[in-house]
Amino acid sequence: MSSRRAPWKVPARFAPVAFAFFMSLLVAFVMSLAITAMNTGLADGYLLRVLRSYAAAWPVAFISVLAVRPLVLRLVALTVAGPGR
């Protein structure tokens, strides 16, 4: 089996950025759904309001995930036992 990557995949060194991208996409969308429902209800125009809030929330979420990643990695290292412990 060849060790070559598929042509559409990014190099492994970009894994933290890819993780932040997908995590922020999903979390920002779920949070936009929930917060919009709590603030304005599920009335007419709900999905449009969600999409508008999502458009504002996603860039903030993406930068936030990238920014807090080092801190989160340290917190995980402090609270999770290593293998075999």
PyMOL commands that set and color helices and strands:
alter all, ss='L'
color gray80, all
select helices_A, chain A and resi 12-40+46-79
alter helices_A, ss='H'
color red, helices_A
deselect
rebuild
show_as cartoon
